[in-house]
C-alpha cells in the first residue's frame, strides 16, 4: 500500500514525464491498473508488439499505434487527461522526432494533463526533456515482507504436494529473510521458490546457493567478485593477535543491536606472500558472512566518470549483500598519492570512498590490503575510518612449522614423516607462499624420480630458492622498520 500511495502522489504532482527503471514490469502495470479508478483518469499501456490499449478494460488495442511515432502522435492528439505507460521505449529515444513529440506532449501538460510513464530496465534521458522528468523507484521488500513471501511460497508448495509436509528450520528462515533483503519482490519470490522446490525444505544448506544467486542478480557488469565459502582461521598459521582482535568483535558485528559501535574494518599491510589475502578470506569465515572482493586495479575505465560509477556500483552491491566483508585488494592501486598526473581521478575515487565510509548504514566490514602503505592517503588510514592497521610479517619459527604441517596435510602427506625442525631452520626468511611453492616444486622433483617425497627433496628445493626477503632485501627491511612503530603486529 505504501508504494501505491507513493506512486499516486507522484502522478498527482503534475510531472509530465515519469521514469521507472525496473525489471518488475508486470508489478508496475498492476499498480497503474489499481490507480486508474482512484485517479479518475483512464490508463493506457503501449508496447511495440501491441500498440496502445486500455490498462483497466478488456478492449482491443488502438489501430496503427504499434509504431512508436504513430503512438506518440495519437497521445498528442488526445484531448482528455490520461496516464500512458510506455514499455521498453528506450531504443526509440535516439530519434529526434520522438524526442520532439515527447517534449510537446509534456509542454502541453498544463492544458491537457497526459502523463507519460516510461518503464524499462534502464534509460538514458535526452537532455531536451530531462528537466520535465521525475523518477520513481519501487520499494524493495523488507525482512517482514520477505517472511510473508516465504510463508506464501511454503503454502503454495504444500498445495502442490498434497500429503507432504514442508520442513523449515526457524533460524534458516530468519537468515533467508535477511539474506534476501535488497532484491525485488519478484526475484525474492523466485529464489524462495527455488530453495523450497529442490527438497521441500528450508534449511541452512539452502543459504549459500541463495546468496550466490542474489549476487548474480545485483552485480551484473560489476568489477566486484563474490565468494561465499571462505577460509576458516584453522587454515592460517600464525596471526594470533589479529585472530584475537576479530573474535572480540565477532559477536557485536553479528548483533542487530549491539551496545558498542560496530567494527568498521582493518588495514592489512605486509610482506608479499605472507598471508594478507588468506587473512581477508578468513575474516569473512570467522564472521560467517559472504566475502566480496573489490580489485582496485579493475576499477579504472578510460571513459570520464566511468571509474567513479564502477566504484559506486560496487559499494552499492556491498550494501545490498550486507552483512558481508568487503575486501579492497591492493587498495593503493586506486588511491595512490603518486606524482603521476591522472586528471584528479584518484582524488575523486578517494572522495567517493570516504563519503561512503562516513555515511553508509549497512553492516559491511572492510578489509583493505596493501603492499605499500606509504602511498596511501592519510585521510583513509587515520583512526575512525578504519579500526586498526595490522602488519603481516615474515613467519617466525612456530608459524613456519605450522605452515609446513598445513600444506603437507593438504596434499595428503603426514607431517610426522618429515624432518620439520630442519625444514623450519632452512626456511628462515621465507613467506608462507614461498614455503607452499617449495613443497609443490619438491613434489614435481619426486614425481620425476618416481619416488615418494621426503625431507631431502624439500631441503634441496629450499636451498635453491631465493626468497623475496633476499631478492628485495632493502625494500622488505625498510617496510618492516616502518611498520615496527606504526602498526600492530598481526602475529
MOWOLIN-V265314 format. One record per helix or strand of 3 or more residues. SS is the DSSP state (~ for helix, > for strand). FROM is the first residue (numbers start at 1). TO is the last residue. If there is no record, write none. Layout:
# MOWOLIN-V265314
ss->SS from->FROM to->TO
ss->SS from->FROM to->TO
This chain:
# MOWOLIN-V265314
ss->~ from->2 to->11
ss->> from->17 to->21
ss->~ from->25 to->39
ss->> from->42 to->47
ss->> from->51 to->54
ss->~ from->68 to->77
ss->> from->82 to->87
ss->~ from->90 to->94
ss->~ from->96 to->107
ss->> from->114 to->120
ss->~ from->127 to->130
ss->> from->133 to->135
ss->~ from->143 to->160
ss->~ from->170 to->179
ss->~ from->185 to->199
ss->~ from->204 to->218
ss->> from->224 to->227
ss->~ from->233 to->235
ss->~ from->240 to->254
ss->> from->265 to->270
ss->~ from->276 to->287
ss->> from->290 to->295
ss->~ from->296 to->298
ss->~ from->306 to->321
ss->> from->324 to->329
ss->~ from->332 to->335
ss->~ from->345 to->359
ss->> from->364 to->370
ss->~ from->373 to->375
ss->~ from->378 to->381
ss->> from->388 to->392
ss->~ from->397 to->410
ss->~ from->415 to->417
ss->~ from->420 to->426
ss->~ from->432 to->449
ss->~ from->455 to->464
ss->~ from->468 to->471
ss->~ from->473 to->484
